[in-house]
Amino acid sequence: MGTSSAMDPCAPQPPLFTFGLIADVQYADIDDGFNFTRTRRRYYRSSLQLLKNALRSWSESAVKPAFILQLGDLIDGFNKPRGASQRALDAVLREFASCPVRVHHVWGNHEFYNFSRSELVGSPLDSSPYADSRPSEVPGQDPIYAYQFSPFPGFTFVVLDGYDVSLLGRQESSEQYNNAMNLIKLYNNNEDLNCPPELECHSRFTMFNGGYSREQLDWLESVLSAADEKQERVTIVSHLPVHPYSTDSVCLAWNYEDLLAVIRSHSCVVCYMAGHAHDAGYCLDQDTGVHHLTVDGVIETVPDSDAYGTVSVYADRMVLVGKGRMADRVLLFL
């Protein structure tokens, strides 16, 4: 007589929940081009098809993901000078509309190339209505785009605003813009602020990066302290990587050390996920056991491949199954 899987201790256990992962689609209805240094090809038009591939896979999956993490740069900055920002955004949002699960959108530099911060607030790219909590708003200032949500008991996800301190998306007359300009000018004397400083240790101080305000870091402290008390597992997501061993130095957040210090002072964080770099990166922070994962970008993925993944979450680990150039990974909770 056979033993049912429910009674068999050796049978594979189903995950507690799953979620989809994709980054840097950067769609534009233009011919292929190259990155800033003209060393990598970018497939602007076919990136929409790769997004469709991912959404179709998740929609047809026998076990639907609980949600999708879209890690920023959904449409490319080249749309703006062509007057095509809204048209490009509508094209990608039509694809997401066909997907039956909730999407959590992260804001990257290309969101701000196309739209101001005030235009993004309340737009279809603003997924903060799904939040369980978010930072308090300051009168007269655009809100910080950060929030937390819990898809399953014992697990919390935190979306962070990597351009809270930035030149992008801000009015040039604003205090935030002036503060960001003063900061970047301490390290970058180039006329073109998208050109990195010569010193590698300062190369992150470019216009296409940004940082985290004290207000956002204090809010994150409070979220992680509560998660510590409840012994939850926390995954943090943002557009910008924050561990120097998880990406090229030019892609790091301006004040990555400050965010790392917050993460390292709490036991609840298990993983930090980011996009921006277009090349996969990974490191395990030996001091804390936190996995730092930088996700491959769709925009630099050849049209006959893919760049997305599905993450299955268990009590003791997360298992990423990648498609195309995105590699499989097992992230143990240490």
C-alpha positions as CSV (number, residue, x, y, z in Angstrom):
1,M,0.0,0.0,0.0
2,G,1.5,3.4,-1.0
3,T,2.3,6.2,1.4
4,S,0.8,9.6,0.7
5,S,3.2,12.5,0.4
6,A,1.5,14.1,3.4
7,M,2.6,11.1,5.5
8,D,6.0,10.6,3.9
9,P,8.7,12.7,5.7
10,C,11.0,12.3,2.7
11,A,8.6,13.8,0.2
12,P,9.4,17.3,-1.0
13,Q,7.7,19.9,1.0
14,P,5.8,22.6,-0.8
15,P,7.0,26.2,-0.4
16,L,5.2,28.5,2.0
17,F,4.9,30.9,-0.9
18,T,6.6,31.9,-4.1
19,F,7.2,35.2,-5.9
20,G,8.5,36.4,-9.3
21,L,11.6,38.5,-9.8
22,I,12.6,40.8,-12.7
23,A,14.7,43.9,-13.1
24,D,15.7,46.6,-15.6
25,V,13.3,46.0,-18.5
26,Q,14.1,49.5,-19.8
27,Y,11.6,49.2,-22.7
28,A,11.7,51.8,-25.6
29,D,10.3,51.4,-29.1
30,I,13.7,52.2,-30.6
31,D,16.5,50.2,-32.3
32,D,19.2,48.4,-30.3
33,G,21.9,50.6,-28.8
34,F,24.7,50.5,-26.2
35,N,25.4,51.3,-22.6
36,F,27.0,54.5,-21.4
37,T,30.5,53.3,-22.1
38,R,29.4,51.6,-25.4
39,T,30.7,48.2,-24.2
40,R,27.4,46.4,-23.8
41,R,24.5,46.0,-26.3
42,R,21.0,47.0,-25.2
43,Y,17.9,45.5,-26.7
44,Y,15.3,48.2,-26.2
45,R,12.5,46.9,-28.3
46,S,12.8,43.2,-27.6
47,S,12.8,43.8,-23.9
48,L,9.0,44.0,-24.0
49,Q,8.9,40.4,-25.4
50,L,11.1,39.2,-22.6
51,L,8.8,40.8,-20.1
52,K,5.9,39.1,-21.8
53,N,7.7,35.7,-21.5
54,A,8.1,36.2,-17.8
55,L,4.5,37.2,-17.2
56,R,3.2,34.4,-19.3
57,S,5.3,31.9,-17.4
58,W,4.0,33.2,-14.0
59,S,0.4,33.3,-15.2
60,E,0.6,29.7,-16.5
61,S,2.4,28.3,-13.5
62,A,0.5,25.5,-11.7
63,V,1.3,27.4,-8.4
64,K,0.8,31.1,-9.0
65,P,3.4,33.4,-7.3
66,A,2.0,35.4,-4.4
67,F,3.4,38.6,-6.0
68,I,6.1,39.9,-8.4
69,L,9.0,42.1,-7.5
70,Q,9.8,44.5,-10.3
71,L,13.2,46.0,-9.3
72,G,13.1,49.3,-11.2
73,D,13.9,50.9,-14.6
74,L,10.8,49.5,-16.3
75,I,11.1,51.9,-19.3
76,D,14.2,53.6,-20.6
77,G,15.2,57.2,-20.4
78,F,15.4,57.5,-24.2
79,N,11.6,57.7,-24.2
80,K,11.7,61.2,-22.6
81,P,13.3,63.2,-25.4
82,R,11.1,61.4,-27.9
83,G,7.9,62.4,-26.0
84,A,7.2,58.7,-25.6
85,S,7.3,58.2,-21.8
86,Q,3.6,57.7,-21.3
87,R,3.3,55.6,-24.4
88,A,6.1,53.3,-23.3
89,L,4.7,53.0,-19.8
90,D,1.3,52.2,-21.1
91,A,2.8,49.4,-23.3
92,V,4.5,47.7,-20.3
93,L,1.5,48.2,-18.0
94,R,-0.8,46.5,-20.6
95,E,1.4,43.4,-20.2
96,F,1.2,43.6,-16.4
97,A,-2.6,44.0,-16.5
98,S,-2.8,40.4,-18.0
99,C,-0.9,39.0,-15.0
100,P,-3.2,37.7,-12.2
101,V,-0.9,38.6,-9.3
102,R,0.0,41.8,-7.5
103,V,3.2,43.6,-8.6
104,H,5.4,45.6,-6.3
105,H,7.3,48.2,-8.3
106,V,10.6,49.6,-7.2
107,W,11.7,53.1,-8.6
108,G,15.0,53.3,-10.4
109,N,16.9,56.1,-12.1
110,H,15.0,55.6,-15.4
111,E,11.6,56.1,-13.7
112,F,13.0,59.6,-12.8
113,Y,14.4,60.2,-16.3
114,N,10.8,59.9,-17.6
115,F,8.7,61.3,-14.7
116,S,9.1,63.7,-11.8
117,R,8.7,62.3,-8.3
118,S,5.4,64.0,-7.9
119,E,4.1,62.4,-11.1
120,L,5.1,59.0,-9.9
121,V,3.3,59.4,-6.6
122,G,-0.2,57.9,-7.1
123,S,0.7,56.6,-10.6
124,P,0.3,52.9,-11.6
125,L,4.0,52.5,-10.6
126,D,3.2,53.5,-7.0
127,S,2.5,50.2,-5.3
128,S,2.6,51.7,-1.8
129,P,-1.2,51.2,-1.4
130,Y,-0.3,47.6,-0.8
131,A,1.8,48.7,2.2
132,D,1.3,47.5,5.8
133,S,3.3,50.6,6.9
134,R,5.5,53.4,5.4
135,P,7.5,56.4,6.5
136,S,5.5,59.4,7.8
137,E,5.0,62.2,5.3
138,V,6.6,65.6,5.8
139,P,4.3,68.5,4.9
140,G,5.5,70.3,1.8
141,Q,7.7,67.5,0.6
142,D,7.2,64.6,-1.8
143,P,6.8,61.3,0.2
144,I,9.6,58.8,0.6
145,Y,8.7,55.8,-1.6
146,A,9.3,53.1,0.9
147,Y,7.0,50.6,2.5
148,Q,6.7,47.2,4.1
149,F,4.3,44.3,3.4
150,S,3.9,40.8,4.8
151,P,2.9,38.2,2.2
152,F,2.9,35.3,4.8
153,P,3.0,35.1,8.6
154,G,6.6,35.4,9.8
155,F,7.9,37.1,6.6
156,T,8.3,40.8,5.8
157,F,9.4,42.5,2.7
158,V,10.7,46.1,2.7
159,V,10.8,48.3,-0.4
160,L,13.3,51.1,-0.1
161,D,13.6,54.4,-2.0
162,G,17.2,54.5,-3.5
163,Y,16.6,58.0,-4.9
164,D,15.3,59.6,-1.7
165,V,18.6,61.6,-1.8
166,S,19.2,62.4,-5.4
167,L,19.3,64.9,-8.2
168,L,16.7,62.9,-10.2
169,G,13.0,63.5,-10.0
170,R,13.5,66.7,-7.8
171,Q,12.8,70.3,-8.7
172,E,16.0,72.2,-9.0
173,S,14.7,74.8,-6.7
174,S,14.0,72.3,-3.9
175,E,16.0,71.8,-0.7
176,Q,16.4,68.1,-1.5
177,Y,17.9,68.9,-4.9
178,N,20.4,71.4,-3.4
179,N,21.4,69.0,-0.6
180,A,22.0,66.2,-3.2
181,M,24.0,68.6,-5.4
182,N,26.2,69.6,-2.4
183,L,26.9,66.0,-1.6
184,I,27.8,64.8,-5.1
185,K,30.0,67.8,-5.7
186,L,32.1,66.7,-2.7
187,Y,33.3,63.7,-4.7
188,N,32.5,64.4,-8.4
189,N,34.1,67.4,-10.2
190,N,33.2,66.3,-13.7
191,E,31.1,68.7,-15.9
192,D,29.0,65.7,-16.7
193,L,27.8,64.3,-13.4
194,N,26.9,61.0,-15.1
195,C,30.7,60.5,-15.6
196,P,32.1,58.8,-12.5
197,P,35.0,60.3,-10.5
198,E,38.4,58.8,-11.2
199,L,38.9,57.4,-7.7
200,E,37.2,54.0,-7.6
201,C,36.2,54.5,-4.0
202,H,34.2,57.5,-5.1
203,S,32.9,56.2,-8.4
204,R,29.4,55.7,-7.1
205,F,28.9,59.5,-6.8
206,T,27.2,59.9,-10.2
207,M,23.9,61.4,-11.2
208,F,22.4,58.0,-12.0
209,N,22.8,56.8,-8.4
210,G,21.3,58.1,-5.2
211,G,21.0,57.4,-1.5
212,Y,18.9,57.0,1.6
213,S,17.9,59.9,3.9
214,R,18.2,59.8,7.6
215,E,14.4,59.7,7.9
216,Q,14.2,56.6,5.7
217,L,17.0,54.9,7.6
218,D,15.3,55.7,10.9
219,W,12.0,54.3,9.6
220,L,13.9,51.1,8.5
221,E,15.4,50.8,12.0
222,S,11.9,50.8,13.5
223,V,10.6,48.2,11.0
224,L,13.6,45.9,11.6
225,S,13.4,46.3,15.4
226,A,9.8,45.2,15.4
227,A,10.7,42.3,13.1
228,D,13.5,41.3,15.5
229,E,11.0,41.1,18.4
230,K,8.6,39.0,16.3
231,Q,11.5,36.8,15.0
232,E,10.4,37.5,11.4
233,R,12.5,36.9,8.2
234,V,13.0,40.2,6.4
235,T,13.9,40.7,2.7
236,I,14.8,44.2,1.6
237,V,14.5,45.3,-2.0
238,S,15.7,48.5,-3.7
239,H,17.0,49.5,-7.1
240,L,20.6,50.2,-5.9
241,P,22.9,47.5,-4.5
242,V,24.5,48.3,-1.2
243,H,27.2,45.6,-0.7
244,P,30.5,46.3,-2.5
245,Y,31.1,42.6,-3.2
246,S,27.7,42.2,-4.9
247,T,28.2,44.6,-7.8
248,D,30.6,47.0,-9.6
249,S,31.5,50.0,-7.4
250,V,30.0,52.4,-9.8
251,C,26.5,51.0,-9.2
252,L,26.5,51.3,-5.4
253,A,24.2,53.6,-3.5
254,W,25.9,56.8,-2.4
255,N,25.6,56.1,1.4
256,Y,25.6,52.3,1.1
257,E,27.7,52.1,4.4
258,D,24.8,53.7,6.3
259,L,22.3,51.2,5.1
260,L,24.6,48.3,5.7
261,A,25.1,49.5,9.2
262,V,21.4,49.4,9.8
263,I,21.1,45.9,8.3
264,R,24.0,44.6,10.4
265,S,22.5,45.8,13.6
266,H,19.4,43.6,13.3
267,S,19.1,39.8,13.3
268,C,15.9,39.6,11.2
269,V,17.3,40.5,7.7
270,V,17.9,37.5,5.5
271,C,18.3,39.0,2.0
272,Y,18.8,42.2,0.1
273,M,17.8,42.3,-3.6
274,A,18.6,45.0,-6.1
275,G,18.8,45.6,-9.9
276,H,20.6,48.6,-11.6
277,A,23.9,46.8,-12.6
278,H,22.4,44.6,-15.4
279,D,24.9,41.9,-14.5
280,A,24.2,39.4,-11.7
281,G,26.1,39.8,-8.5
282,Y,26.0,37.9,-5.2
283,C,27.8,37.8,-1.9
284,L,27.0,36.5,1.5
285,D,27.8,39.0,4.3
286,Q,29.8,36.7,6.6
287,D,29.2,38.9,9.6
288,T,25.4,38.7,9.4
289,G,24.5,35.8,7.1
290,V,22.6,38.3,4.9
291,H,22.5,37.3,1.2
292,H,23.1,40.3,-1.2
293,L,21.7,39.5,-4.6
294,T,22.0,41.8,-7.7
295,V,19.6,40.7,-10.4
296,D,20.4,40.4,-14.2
297,G,18.8,43.1,-16.3
298,V,16.4,42.3,-19.1
299,I,17.7,45.2,-21.2
300,E,21.0,43.6,-21.9
301,T,19.6,40.1,-22.5
302,V,19.7,38.8,-26.0
303,P,16.2,38.4,-27.6
304,D,16.3,34.6,-27.8
305,S,17.1,34.3,-24.0
306,D,15.3,35.4,-20.8
307,A,16.1,37.1,-17.5
308,Y,13.6,36.4,-14.8
309,G,13.2,34.1,-11.9
310,T,10.8,32.5,-9.4
311,V,11.7,32.4,-5.8
312,S,10.2,29.7,-3.5
313,V,10.3,30.5,0.2
314,Y,10.6,27.8,2.8
315,A,11.0,28.0,6.6
316,D,14.8,27.7,6.4
317,R,15.7,29.0,2.9
318,M,14.7,30.7,-0.4
319,V,15.3,28.9,-3.7
320,L,15.6,31.0,-6.8
321,V,14.9,29.2,-10.1
322,G,16.2,31.4,-12.9
323,K,15.3,31.5,-16.6
324,G,17.8,32.3,-19.3
325,R,20.8,34.2,-18.0
326,M,19.4,34.4,-14.4
327,A,21.2,31.7,-12.4
328,D,19.6,29.3,-9.8
329,R,20.5,30.0,-6.2
330,V,19.7,28.5,-2.8
331,L,19.7,31.2,-0.1
332,L,19.8,29.5,3.3
333,F,18.6,31.4,6.4
334,L,21.7,31.3,8.6
